[in-house]
């Protein structure tokens, strides 16, 4: 059911680990083949399902992608939105979209994750006592459940 090879998954998870090395923010990736509804709504479903709204600083970021439908969204928690301007994720989305248009889904995700970590670092730099609050693995869904 997974849309990525084992090597691709390892590269994506590594990108999450590296990005989180610069920030106290938590970054996750949710992947499903088909998007049931609007991408931002599905992202919100996964955001809550994965407990991303439970981080201490409310600084979780979820990248959601529906591979077969070619749709994606980026959603951040309230701690981020309290500090950043509207459209904060547009640059990250455009960077990802450049790679997606060339058919390089994995590199687009890696670049998006990297860029998200760099952006979060400005507002939520990693502290010496930082704890990884959420797993770094990819959350795979089937696109059928609510």
C-alpha angles and dihedrals in degrees: 000000000000114000095211135061119246090256092051091049090051091051092050093047089048089053089053091050092049093046092049088052088074100044143037086227120110119230124196136174124215118192131185132158099235131030113228100206128337118348094237090051091050090046089054091051091054092041091061095035090056093048093243090144090063100070117123095243095032088237103134121137125198125196109200123192134178102200101195093043094045092228131132142168139188120216129183132192128253094266089063096044090052089062106035137065125251111276092033092144097045094094091050091048092049091050090052092045091056089061094041091055089055090052094252102127096162095050090046090055092046092050091046092051091047092049092047090054091049091050093047091049090069093058102023109030116187113264127211091248095046116143125202098241099183135037117264096218124114116262109223121197134179096229092235106091130074 
